[in-house]
């Protein structure tokens, strides 16, 4: 549960095992960068958010 | 891709996403070798050797396996695990194996390197004496369809 006034933190687990976290606005470019630089993949914002889960 | 380096007298598997198979997409307009070299260089520094060793069917298409060899002291921050020997996945003379593990793909890749180390002066020159000593224990294998 996020603290009042703070955006929720999301986590995305890449199939390679790398975990990435951030707010909605932070995590999309983080995942897109990892996908491009490490896997030569183009992923959309929708792709990222569909894999994102709230941080426990 | 399988990223391998020598540690002491043993080979170990490493990589930017952990010591495991590293999956990279290759699109219609891409040269797979160029993609492998570029991503390897960008994330770990220039490799000593890059070679395609086998292919197999996978989800969404063909999986082309590459072996990427790093210098022993390269990308020291990346975790590595020792490579263990494995039996190759085999089937009949006209059919590939029904299933294959990452260990078996690596085993074949190193057997292929054993062949190249004897047959290809460029490969032999790129590998250290320690590497050649380890490869001497592998039965040489050609590039092939493995599953």
Backbone of each chain as ProteinMPNN parsed JSONL, in Angstrom:
{"seq_chain_A": "XXXXXXXXXXXXXXXXXXXXXXXXXXXXXXXXXXXXXXXXXXXXXXXXXXXXXXXX", "coords_chain_A": {"N_chain_A": [[0.855, -1.197, 0.0], [0.612, 2.201, -0.899], [2.099, 5.155, 0.42], [0.278, 8.003, 1.613], [-0.1, 10.505, -0.857], [2.052, 9.606, -2.37], [2.999, 8.089, -5.445], [2.024, 4.828, -6.564], [4.273, 2.068, -6.43], [5.447, 0.071, -8.976], [6.339, -3.193, -10.167], [8.24, -4.905, -12.562], [9.016, -7.984, -13.907], [11.477, -9.17, -15.873], [11.703, -11.761, -18.345], [14.227, -12.703, -18.299], [15.039, -12.535, -15.744], [15.747, -10.188, -14.528], [14.693, -7.652, -12.345], [12.623, -4.813, -12.357], [11.676, -1.635, -11.12], [9.386, 1.0, -10.25], [7.44, 4.057, -10.424], [4.437, 4.435, -12.37], [5.062, 6.257, -14.405], [7.812, 6.132, -14.3], [8.57, 3.47, -14.664], [7.925, 2.603, -17.225], [9.721, 3.773, -19.251], [12.066, 2.648, -18.171], [11.759, -0.149, -18.429], [11.406, -0.295, -21.183], [13.902, 0.575, -22.055], [15.594, -1.438, -21.02], [14.573, -3.645, -22.426], [15.197, -2.95, -25.05], [18.026, -2.551, -25.011], [19.064, -4.886, -23.904], [17.746, -7.009, -25.076], [17.045, -6.422, -27.661], [14.441, -5.712, -28.211], [11.327, -4.16, -28.948], [9.053, -2.64, -26.924], [5.773, -1.712, -26.063], [4.113, 0.936, -24.223], [1.787, -0.113, -23.263], [2.389, -2.847, -23.291], [4.303, -2.937, -21.254], [2.879, -2.06, -19.001], [0.995, -4.038, -18.829], [2.4, -6.134, -17.812], [3.216, -5.254, -15.426], [3.247, -5.281, -11.862], [1.882, -4.429, -8.67], [4.185, -3.368, -6.192], [5.026, -5.53, -3.593]], "CA_chain_A": [[0.0, 0.0, 0.0], [1.47, 3.36, -1.022], [1.849, 6.178, 1.42], [-0.561, 9.072, 1.087], [0.646, 11.489, -1.609], [3.096, 9.006, -3.18], [2.495, 7.195, -6.478], [2.273, 3.418, -6.297], [5.462, 1.5, -7.059], [5.181, -1.13, -9.755], [7.484, -4.055, -10.433], [8.165, -5.727, -13.763], [10.046, -9.023, -13.946], [11.798, -9.613, -17.224], [11.866, -13.21, -18.436], [15.631, -13.04, -18.051], [15.277, -12.54, -14.303], [15.967, -8.836, -14.035], [13.526, -6.988, -11.783], [12.647, -3.367, -12.514], [10.614, -1.046, -10.308], [9.209, 2.441, -10.355], [6.062, 4.493, -10.613], [3.954, 4.208, -13.731], [5.813, 7.097, -15.335], [9.23, 5.761, -14.257], [8.876, 2.09, -15.045], [7.769, 2.377, -18.67], [11.007, 3.952, -19.942], [13.077, 1.722, -17.635], [11.564, -1.455, -19.065], [11.656, -0.145, -22.618], [15.358, 0.67, -22.221], [16.145, -2.77, -20.794], [14.151, -4.515, -23.52], [15.94, -2.578, -26.259], [19.473, -2.698, -24.867], [19.453, -6.254, -23.538], [17.049, -8.045, -25.834], [16.718, -5.915, -28.999], [12.985, -5.767, -28.313], [10.55, -2.938, -28.818], [7.843, -2.907, -26.153], [4.934, -0.523, -25.936], [3.695, 1.292, -22.866], [0.751, -1.079, -22.887], [3.082, -4.104, -22.976], [4.948, -2.785, -19.955], [1.899, -1.963, -17.922], [0.283, -5.312, -18.701], [3.268, -7.041, -17.052], [3.571, -4.637, -14.142], [2.485, -5.664, -10.669], [2.196, -3.554, -7.531], [5.233, -3.896, -5.324], [4.471, -6.107, -2.356]], "C_chain_A": [[0.888, 1.243, 0.0], [1.109, 4.359, 0.072], [1.023, 7.286, 0.785], [0.314, 10.081, 0.369], [1.735, 10.896, -2.477], [2.468, 8.063, -4.193], [2.887, 5.761, -6.142], [3.509, 2.955, -7.062], [5.075, 0.195, -7.735], [6.475, -1.896, -9.981], [7.222, -4.833, -11.724], [9.335, -6.714, -13.726], [10.275, -9.426, -15.389], [11.97, -11.126, -17.218], [13.298, -13.639, -18.162], [15.976, -13.012, -16.567], [15.498, -11.164, -13.702], [14.646, -8.26, -13.521], [13.686, -5.491, -11.922], [11.474, -2.785, -11.745], [10.569, 0.451, -10.511], [7.734, 2.781, -10.423], [5.667, 4.221, -12.063], [4.786, 5.007, -14.737], [7.29, 6.71, -15.389], [9.473, 4.419, -14.916], [8.775, 1.855, -16.55], [9.085, 2.616, -19.408], [12.104, 3.027, -19.437], [12.97, 0.367, -18.344], [11.853, -1.38, -20.56], [13.169, -0.099, -22.903], [16.012, -0.709, -22.049], [15.818, -3.698, -21.969], [14.969, -4.231, -24.791], [17.413, -2.92, -26.136], [19.9, -4.13, -24.596], [18.844, -7.323, -24.42], [16.671, -7.62, -27.258], [15.208, -5.958, -29.255], [12.382, -4.378, -28.179], [9.295, -3.294, -28.028], [7.079, -1.605, -25.98], [4.637, -0.235, -24.467], [2.674, 0.273, -22.374], [1.373, -2.436, -22.533], [3.655, -4.045, -21.561], [3.913, -2.833, -18.836], [1.118, -3.261, -17.749], [1.102, -6.314, -17.882], [3.582, -6.509, -15.658], [2.649, -5.108, -13.033], [2.831, -4.712, -9.554], [3.277, -4.195, -6.667], [4.611, -4.359, -4.014], [4.907, -5.316, -1.132]], "O_chain_A": [[1.815, 1.339, 0.804], [-0.016, 4.398, 0.571], [1.062, 7.485, -0.429], [1.352, 10.485, 0.894], [2.315, 11.63, -3.277], [1.534, 7.327, -3.874], [3.923, 5.505, -5.528], [3.761, 3.388, -8.187], [4.45, -0.674, -7.127], [7.564, -1.321, -9.984], [6.126, -5.348, -11.945], [10.488, -6.326, -13.539], [9.381, -9.957, -16.048], [12.341, -11.707, -16.199], [13.555, -14.797, -17.833], [17.07, -13.415, -16.172], [15.44, -11.003, -12.483], [13.613, -8.368, -14.181], [14.755, -4.949, -11.641], [10.393, -3.374, -11.72], [11.555, 1.085, -10.886], [6.882, 1.893, -10.472], [6.5, 3.818, -12.875], [5.164, 4.493, -15.79], [7.952, 6.931, -16.404], [10.454, 4.239, -15.638], [9.471, 0.994, -17.088], [9.532, 1.729, -20.136], [12.992, 2.657, -20.205], [13.971, -0.187, -18.8], [12.464, -2.282, -21.131], [13.639, -0.675, -23.884], [16.875, -1.096, -22.837], [16.677, -4.439, -22.445], [15.375, -5.149, -25.504], [17.992, -3.512, -27.047], [20.982, -4.544, -25.013], [19.373, -8.432, -24.504], [16.038, -8.39, -27.981], [14.763, -6.209, -30.375], [12.855, -3.542, -27.409], [8.546, -4.179, -28.441], [7.665, -0.541, -25.778], [4.882, -1.066, -23.592], [2.699, -0.144, -21.216], [0.936, -3.095, -21.589], [3.508, -4.982, -20.777], [4.068, -3.56, -17.854], [0.633, -3.556, -16.656], [0.537, -7.251, -17.317], [4.141, -7.217, -14.82], [1.45, -5.305, -13.229], [3.961, -4.228, -9.486], [3.279, -5.406, -6.444], [3.785, -3.67, -3.415], [4.534, -5.659, -0.01]]}, "seq_chain_B": "XXXXXXXXXXXXXXXXXXXXXXXXXXXXXXXXXXXXXXXXXXXXXXXXXXXXXXXXXXXXXXXXXXXXXXXXXXXXXXXXXXXXXXXXXXXXXXXXXXXXXXXXXXXXXXXXXXXXXXXXXXXXXXXXXXXXXXXXXXXXXXXXXXX", "coords_chain_B": {"N_chain_B": [[21.798, -16.676, -26.735], [24.881, -17.561, -25.297], [27.011, -16.617, -22.853], [30.333, -16.932, -22.187], [33.183, -17.421, -20.13], [36.586, -17.873, -19.028], [37.444, -18.976, -15.825], [39.907, -19.233, -13.686], [40.795, -22.483, -14.066], [38.505, -23.333, -15.225], [35.528, -23.247, -17.21], [32.991, -20.783, -17.178], [29.552, -19.827, -17.108], [28.025, -16.794, -17.881], [26.517, -13.495, -18.019], [24.588, -10.562, -18.993], [22.031, -10.639, -18.034], [22.137, -12.425, -16.018], [23.629, -15.673, -15.212], [22.756, -17.502, -17.549], [20.797, -18.669, -20.357], [20.638, -16.135, -22.767], [18.267, -14.25, -24.183], [17.641, -12.787, -27.292], [15.985, -10.729, -29.592], [15.715, -11.044, -33.108], [14.991, -9.248, -35.912], [13.278, -9.031, -39.122], [14.82, -7.292, -40.671], [17.252, -7.373, -39.493], [20.694, -8.337, -38.976], [21.633, -11.186, -37.503], [24.195, -11.75, -36.387], [25.332, -9.205, -36.213], [23.634, -8.006, -34.365], [24.125, -9.573, -32.082], [26.859, -9.057, -31.624], [26.814, -6.28, -31.225], [25.067, -5.84, -29.0], [26.394, -7.366, -27.069], [28.851, -6.02, -26.914], [28.032, -3.463, -26.118], [27.002, -3.967, -23.568], [28.861, -5.501, -22.161], [31.383, -5.057, -23.054], [33.798, -5.401, -25.757], [33.625, -8.605, -27.234], [35.784, -11.549, -27.188], [35.333, -13.518, -28.964], [32.76, -14.494, -31.178], [30.344, -16.741, -32.093], [28.096, -18.62, -34.075], [26.45, -21.566, -33.207], [24.453, -23.538, -33.357], [21.035, -24.418, -34.294], [17.525, -24.343, -33.482], [14.035, -25.221, -33.257], [11.728, -22.969, -31.789], [9.437, -21.226, -29.59], [7.6, -19.156, -31.611], [9.396, -19.187, -33.702], [12.61, -19.704, -35.225], [15.343, -20.548, -33.202], [18.466, -19.322, -32.904], [21.524, -20.313, -31.827], [24.169, -18.726, -30.138], [27.567, -18.532, -29.182], [29.29, -16.529, -26.997], [32.368, -15.321, -26.242], [34.119, -14.073, -23.532], [36.854, -12.127, -22.223], [38.815, -13.288, -19.442], [38.834, -11.438, -17.353], [36.843, -9.712, -17.913], [33.822, -7.807, -17.618], [33.521, -8.146, -14.82], [31.724, -7.734, -12.813], [29.526, -9.227, -13.295], [27.647, -12.049, -12.377], [28.681, -15.487, -12.315], [28.407, -18.981, -13.225], [29.812, -22.218, -12.821], [30.389, -24.217, -15.72], [29.0, -27.306, -16.424], [29.518, -30.653, -17.624], [27.463, -32.293, -20.107], [25.243, -34.734, -21.497], [24.62, -34.955, -24.982], [21.546, -33.953, -26.598], [19.793, -36.169, -28.522], [18.372, -37.812, -31.454], [16.87, -39.607, -34.102], [18.394, -40.411, -37.318], [17.116, -38.722, -39.046], [15.559, -37.026, -37.616], [15.327, -34.38, -35.249], [16.223, -33.993, -31.751], [13.633, -34.438, -29.321], [13.364, -32.847, -27.114], [15.311, -30.35, -25.404], [17.792, -29.157, -23.196], [19.117, -26.129, -21.703], [21.685, -26.624, -20.793], [22.473, -28.687, -22.466], [22.535, -27.408, -24.918], [24.647, -25.658, -24.492], [26.681, -27.52, -24.059], [26.867, -28.677, -26.624], [27.614, -26.372, -28.027], [30.167, -25.882, -27.016], [31.454, -28.173, -27.827], [31.386, -27.711, -30.512], [33.033, -25.487, -30.603], [35.363, -26.761, -29.901], [35.891, -28.156, -32.201], [36.226, -26.025, -34.011], [38.452, -24.814, -32.885], [40.441, -26.437, -33.681], [40.198, -26.394, -36.396], [39.937, -23.831, -37.422], [41.89, -21.105, -37.832], [41.501, -18.497, -36.988], [39.722, -18.722, -34.842], [41.219, -20.333, -33.129], [43.33, -18.643, -32.6], [42.108, -16.644, -31.157], [41.521, -17.725, -28.735], [42.655, -18.47, -25.419], [45.539, -20.307, -24.118], [44.608, -21.712, -21.896], [41.884, -21.973, -22.446], [42.031, -23.567, -24.77], [43.071, -25.842, -23.665], [40.961, -26.73, -22.05], [39.006, -27.167, -24.02], [40.107, -29.302, -25.308], [39.153, -31.5, -24.044], [36.668, -31.927, -25.065], [34.592, -33.608, -27.431], [34.863, -32.93, -30.81], [32.314, -31.166, -32.649], [30.152, -30.388, -35.417], [28.358, -27.361, -36.608], [24.905, -27.622, -36.084], [21.447, -28.689, -36.418], [19.605, -28.91, -33.554], [17.24, -29.467, -32.263]], "CA_chain_B": [[23.225, -16.444, -26.585], [25.513, -18.054, -24.068], [28.221, -15.854, -22.624], [31.234, -17.832, -21.465], [34.545, -16.946, -19.885], [37.421, -18.759, -18.228], [37.725, -18.562, -14.451], [40.889, -20.217, -13.251], [40.938, -23.505, -15.088], [37.18, -23.825, -15.575], [34.657, -22.349, -17.943], [31.762, -20.432, -16.487], [28.502, -19.161, -17.861], [27.664, -15.517, -17.282], [25.672, -12.735, -18.924], [24.034, -9.335, -18.409], [20.768, -10.942, -17.372], [22.392, -13.582, -15.175], [24.333, -16.785, -15.861], [21.73, -18.35, -18.147], [20.579, -18.301, -21.758], [20.3, -14.71, -22.924], [17.448, -14.211, -25.384], [17.641, -11.539, -28.045], [15.157, -10.812, -30.793], [16.268, -10.62, -34.383], [13.866, -8.931, -36.783], [13.533, -9.327, -40.542], [15.847, -6.418, -41.235], [18.476, -7.484, -38.695], [21.719, -9.366, -39.161], [21.78, -11.722, -36.15], [25.562, -11.604, -35.891], [25.533, -7.799, -35.86], [22.888, -7.767, -33.127], [24.835, -10.226, -30.988], [28.102, -8.328, -31.347], [26.506, -4.939, -30.729], [24.55, -5.897, -27.63], [27.467, -7.861, -26.205], [29.827, -4.94, -26.736], [27.413, -2.375, -25.359], [26.707, -4.335, -22.18], [29.955, -6.184, -21.47], [32.657, -4.784, -23.708], [34.008, -6.213, -26.962], [33.916, -10.017, -26.974], [36.939, -12.131, -27.857], [34.878, -14.409, -30.022], [31.31, -14.688, -31.317], [30.124, -17.762, -33.114], [26.825, -19.331, -34.063], [26.818, -22.971, -33.064], [23.368, -24.472, -33.647], [19.717, -23.813, -34.363], [16.437, -25.234, -33.116], [12.727, -24.579, -33.282], [11.269, -22.481, -30.507], [8.182, -20.477, -29.655], [7.676, -17.983, -32.47], [10.31, -19.293, -34.837], [13.884, -20.41, -35.1], [16.301, -20.053, -32.218], [19.841, -19.464, -33.362], [22.37, -20.233, -30.633], [25.483, -18.126, -30.282], [28.488, -18.539, -28.054], [30.042, -15.274, -26.895], [33.491, -15.552, -25.338], [34.699, -12.881, -22.918], [38.137, -12.265, -21.533], [38.623, -13.749, -18.073], [38.623, -10.327, -16.431], [35.846, -8.824, -18.492], [32.504, -7.788, -16.964], [33.753, -8.849, -13.553], [30.591, -7.548, -11.918], [28.464, -10.17, -13.648], [27.748, -13.349, -11.713], [28.915, -16.618, -13.206], [28.291, -20.317, -12.649], [30.646, -23.152, -13.579], [29.712, -25.027, -16.726], [29.192, -28.741, -16.215], [29.358, -31.455, -18.834], [26.123, -32.845, -20.3], [25.06, -35.575, -22.677], [23.894, -34.242, -26.028], [20.193, -34.397, -26.951], [19.865, -36.796, -29.843], [17.218, -38.584, -31.912], [17.232, -40.484, -35.216], [19.202, -39.804, -38.37], [16.348, -37.726, -39.8], [14.752, -36.207, -36.717], [16.047, -33.761, -34.143], [15.778, -34.392, -30.427], [12.305, -33.925, -28.97], [13.518, -31.806, -26.113], [16.715, -30.032, -25.154], [17.971, -28.211, -22.096], [20.15, -25.123, -21.951], [22.988, -27.276, -20.58], [22.808, -29.467, -23.658], [22.892, -26.46, -25.975], [25.995, -25.198, -24.155], [27.587, -28.651, -24.323], [27.103, -28.754, -28.063], [28.342, -25.17, -28.442], [31.58, -26.055, -26.669], [32.003, -29.21, -28.714], [31.597, -27.031, -31.793], [34.241, -24.673, -30.427], [36.496, -27.687, -29.923], [36.157, -28.401, -33.617], [36.748, -24.814, -34.624], [39.785, -24.521, -32.354], [41.374, -27.244, -34.461], [39.981, -26.222, -37.838], [39.859, -22.42, -37.813], [43.012, -20.407, -37.195], [40.999, -17.287, -36.326], [39.171, -19.135, -33.547], [42.323, -20.807, -32.298], [44.128, -17.479, -32.198], [41.338, -15.813, -30.221], [41.365, -18.411, -27.452], [43.873, -18.595, -24.606], [45.973, -21.692, -23.901], [43.714, -22.344, -20.92], [40.679, -22.341, -23.193], [42.338, -24.696, -25.656], [43.251, -27.022, -22.811], [39.626, -27.195, -21.668], [38.32, -27.681, -25.21], [40.707, -30.58, -25.681], [38.35, -32.545, -23.416], [35.38, -32.024, -25.744], [34.586, -34.249, -28.743], [34.477, -31.9, -31.785], [31.011, -31.3, -33.306], [29.856, -29.297, -36.353], [27.1, -26.63, -36.453], [23.825, -28.489, -36.497], [20.092, -28.584, -35.903], [19.646, -29.719, -32.34], [15.954, -29.786, -31.633]], "C_chain_B": [[23.688, -17.028, -25.262], [26.86, -17.352, -23.954], [29.134, -16.68, -21.725], [32.594, -17.168, -21.274], [35.274, -17.982, -19.042], [37.558, -18.161, -16.839], [38.647, -19.61, -13.848], [41.091, -21.222, -14.366], [39.597, -24.067, -15.537], [36.423, -22.766, -16.374], [33.44, -22.02, -17.09], [30.83, -19.654, -17.403], [28.154, -17.874, -17.129], [26.743, -14.78, -18.244], [25.043, -11.549, -18.23], [22.695, -9.549, -17.712], [20.922, -12.154, -16.455], [23.058, -14.7, -15.944], [23.347, -17.807, -16.425], [21.645, -17.978, -19.624], [20.089, -16.86, -21.834], [19.566, -14.581, -24.255], [17.423, -12.823, -25.996], [16.783, -11.731, -29.278], [15.935, -10.34, -32.016], [15.099, -10.433, -35.343], [14.268, -9.151, -38.244], [14.705, -8.526, -41.105], [17.204, -6.554, -40.531], [19.419, -8.56, -39.21], [21.975, -9.936, -37.765], [23.184, -11.552, -35.573], [25.828, -10.17, -35.435], [24.831, -7.47, -34.534], [23.648, -8.343, -31.936], [26.088, -9.445, -30.626], [27.809, -6.968, -30.723], [26.017, -4.974, -29.289], [25.616, -6.391, -26.659], [28.455, -6.746, -25.895], [29.259, -3.835, -25.862], [27.274, -2.718, -23.876], [27.909, -4.915, -21.434], [31.334, -5.825, -22.004], [32.863, -5.722, -24.881], [34.333, -7.661, -26.636], [35.176, -10.459, -27.702], [36.507, -12.914, -29.084], [33.363, -14.491, -29.996], [31.109, -15.718, -32.408], [28.765, -18.414, -32.949], [27.097, -20.824, -34.097], [25.714, -23.957, -33.402], [22.073, -23.704, -33.851], [18.695, -24.849, -33.923], [15.132, -24.475, -33.209], [12.369, -24.137, -31.88], [9.962, -21.731, -30.692], [8.377, -19.263, -30.557], [8.654, -18.08, -33.612], [11.561, -20.075, -34.542], [14.745, -19.738, -34.038], [17.697, -20.359, -32.721], [20.738, -19.293, -32.137], [23.726, -19.641, -30.968], [26.281, -18.358, -29.009], [29.271, -17.228, -28.112], [31.129, -15.49, -25.846], [34.041, -14.216, -24.851], [36.078, -13.188, -22.378], [37.876, -12.608, -20.064], [38.277, -12.609, -17.112], [37.564, -9.338, -16.903], [34.519, -8.937, -17.748], [32.557, -8.519, -15.631], [32.576, -8.739, -12.593], [29.459, -8.524, -12.195], [28.706, -11.512, -12.981], [27.968, -14.448, -12.746], [28.715, -17.924, -12.473], [29.151, -21.267, -13.479], [29.803, -23.957, -14.57], [30.044, -26.491, -16.468], [28.936, -29.481, -17.52], [27.939, -32.025, -18.892], [26.136, -33.788, -21.5], [24.288, -34.768, -23.71], [22.487, -34.81, -26.207], [20.254, -34.957, -28.359], [18.551, -37.5, -30.171], [17.691, -39.444, -33.086], [18.059, -39.72, -36.245], [18.45, -38.698, -39.114], [15.48, -36.849, -38.906], [15.607, -35.642, -35.59], [15.492, -34.26, -32.818], [14.445, -33.736, -30.092], [12.386, -32.805, -27.945], [14.988, -31.558, -25.857], [16.8, -29.002, -24.03], [19.069, -27.211, -22.464], [21.536, -25.742, -21.781], [23.436, -28.051, -21.808], [23.18, -28.561, -24.83], [24.319, -25.957, -25.747], [27.022, -26.291, -24.435], [27.901, -28.744, -25.805], [27.922, -27.551, -28.54], [29.839, -25.318, -28.16], [32.22, -27.166, -27.486], [32.263, -28.599, -30.091], [32.847, -26.146, -31.726], [35.48, -25.552, -30.441], [36.89, -27.989, -31.37], [36.812, -27.18, -34.259], [38.167, -24.503, -34.145], [40.858, -25.324, -33.093], [41.336, -26.88, -35.94], [40.105, -24.783, -38.32], [40.94, -21.624, -37.087], [42.548, -19.148, -36.472], [40.442, -17.614, -34.941], [40.304, -19.554, -32.621], [43.156, -19.638, -31.778], [43.419, -16.634, -31.142], [41.276, -16.421, -28.829], [42.708, -18.578, -26.752], [44.31, -20.061, -24.524], [45.099, -22.431, -22.903], [42.412, -22.8, -21.587], [40.947, -23.579, -24.047], [42.52, -25.976, -24.856], [41.903, -27.587, -22.392], [38.912, -27.813, -22.871], [38.887, -29.018, -25.667], [39.925, -31.745, -25.079], [36.986, -32.734, -24.053], [35.546, -32.722, -27.096], [34.102, -33.224, -29.765], [33.148, -32.205, -32.476], [30.808, -30.143, -34.277], [28.622, -28.507, -35.917], [25.978, -27.578, -36.868], [22.491, -28.11, -35.868], [19.998, -29.496, -34.685], [18.296, -29.922, -31.667], [14.86, -28.794, -31.951]], "O_chain_B": [[22.98, -16.99, -24.256], [27.724, -17.471, -24.822], [28.742, -17.077, -20.628], [33.083, -16.45, -22.146], [34.657, -18.851, -18.426], [37.767, -16.956, -16.701], [38.227, -20.726, -13.539], [41.504, -20.869, -15.471], [39.536, -25.133, -16.149], [36.651, -21.565, -16.229], [32.924, -22.875, -16.369], [31.246, -18.944, -18.318], [28.007, -17.863, -15.907], [26.238, -15.381, -19.191], [24.966, -11.524, -17.002], [22.278, -8.73, -16.894], [19.941, -12.832, -16.152], [23.063, -14.698, -17.175], [23.136, -18.863, -15.828], [22.344, -17.074, -20.083], [19.235, -16.435, -21.057], [20.152, -14.775, -25.319], [17.213, -11.823, -25.31], [16.845, -12.771, -29.933], [16.7, -9.376, -31.963], [14.311, -11.354, -35.559], [15.429, -9.419, -38.556], [15.483, -9.03, -41.917], [18.182, -5.923, -40.931], [18.997, -9.555, -39.8], [22.497, -9.218, -36.911], [23.335, -11.242, -34.391], [26.466, -9.945, -34.406], [25.371, -6.749, -33.695], [23.797, -7.683, -30.907], [26.35, -9.2, -29.449], [28.493, -6.557, -29.786], [26.503, -4.216, -28.45], [25.723, -5.882, -25.543], [28.847, -6.555, -24.744], [29.938, -3.332, -24.967], [27.415, -1.841, -23.023], [27.973, -4.831, -20.207], [32.345, -6.256, -21.45], [32.173, -6.736, -24.991], [35.232, -7.922, -25.836], [35.592, -9.849, -28.687], [37.208, -12.969, -30.095], [32.753, -14.551, -28.929], [31.639, -15.584, -33.512], [28.335, -18.721, -31.837], [27.882, -21.298, -34.918], [26.006, -25.113, -33.708], [22.009, -22.498, -33.614], [18.941, -26.054, -33.975], [15.114, -23.244, -33.238], [12.66, -24.827, -30.903], [9.446, -21.614, -31.804], [9.239, -18.427, -30.285], [8.747, -17.158, -34.421], [11.569, -20.989, -33.717], [14.855, -18.513, -33.991], [18.056, -21.516, -32.936], [20.712, -18.249, -31.485], [24.351, -20.011, -31.962], [25.734, -18.376, -27.907], [29.837, -16.871, -29.145], [30.833, -15.807, -24.694], [34.385, -13.343, -25.647], [36.427, -14.338, -22.111], [36.832, -12.254, -19.516], [37.511, -12.8, -16.167], [37.421, -8.252, -16.341], [34.136, -10.019, -17.303], [31.74, -9.397, -15.354], [32.439, -9.545, -11.673], [28.526, -8.629, -11.399], [29.815, -12.048, -13.01], [27.51, -14.36, -13.886], [28.836, -17.983, -11.249], [29.215, -21.139, -14.702], [28.662, -24.323, -14.289], [31.207, -26.865, -16.314], [28.228, -28.994, -18.402], [27.294, -32.215, -17.861], [26.956, -33.641, -22.406], [23.404, -33.987, -23.359], [22.26, -36.001, -25.994], [20.716, -34.286, -29.282], [17.727, -37.751, -29.291], [18.81, -39.955, -33.057], [18.379, -38.545, -36.065], [19.069, -37.838, -39.74], [14.734, -36.009, -39.409], [16.484, -36.316, -35.049], [14.425, -34.871, -32.769], [14.163, -32.62, -30.527], [11.541, -31.91, -27.933], [15.82, -32.441, -26.066], [15.975, -28.093, -23.938], [19.838, -27.42, -23.403], [22.456, -25.426, -22.535], [24.619, -28.073, -22.149], [24.041, -28.908, -25.639], [25.103, -25.845, -26.69], [28.094, -26.026, -24.978], [29.061, -28.875, -26.196], [28.822, -27.701, -29.366], [30.672, -24.922, -28.974], [33.408, -27.1, -27.801], [33.246, -28.936, -30.751], [33.618, -26.073, -32.683], [36.531, -25.142, -30.935], [38.072, -28.063, -31.706], [37.819, -27.292, -34.957], [38.986, -23.99, -34.908], [42.027, -24.94, -33.126], [42.329, -27.041, -36.65], [40.353, -24.545, -39.502], [40.903, -21.49, -35.864], [43.131, -18.767, -35.456], [40.665, -16.872, -33.984], [40.332, -19.164, -31.454], [43.625, -19.659, -30.64], [44.07, -15.983, -30.325], [41.009, -15.719, -27.853], [43.743, -18.793, -27.383], [43.524, -20.957, -24.832], [44.871, -23.633, -23.039], [41.912, -23.89, -21.311], [40.162, -24.527, -24.035], [42.165, -27.062, -25.314], [41.722, -28.805, -22.38], [38.285, -28.865, -22.749], [38.202, -29.781, -26.347], [40.031, -32.87, -25.566], [36.223, -33.604, -23.634], [36.511, -32.47, -27.819], [33.007, -32.687, -29.597], [32.88, -33.349, -32.844], [31.244, -29.026, -33.998], [27.92, -28.904, -34.987], [26.085, -28.259, -37.888], [22.421, -27.323, -34.924], [20.273, -30.693, -34.767], [18.235, -30.507, -30.586], [13.732, -28.947, -31.483]]}, "name": "protein", "num_of_chains": 2, "seq": "XXXXXXXXXXXXXXXXXXXXXXXXXXXXXXXXXXXXXXXXXXXXXXXXXXXXXXXXXXXXXXXXXXXXXXXXXXXXXXXXXXXXXXXXXXXXXXXXXXXXXXXXXXXXXXXXXXXXXXXXXXXXXXXXXXXXXXXXXXXXXXXXXXXXXXXXXXXXXXXXXXXXXXXXXXXXXXXXXXXXXXXXXXXXXXXXXXXXXXXXXXX"}
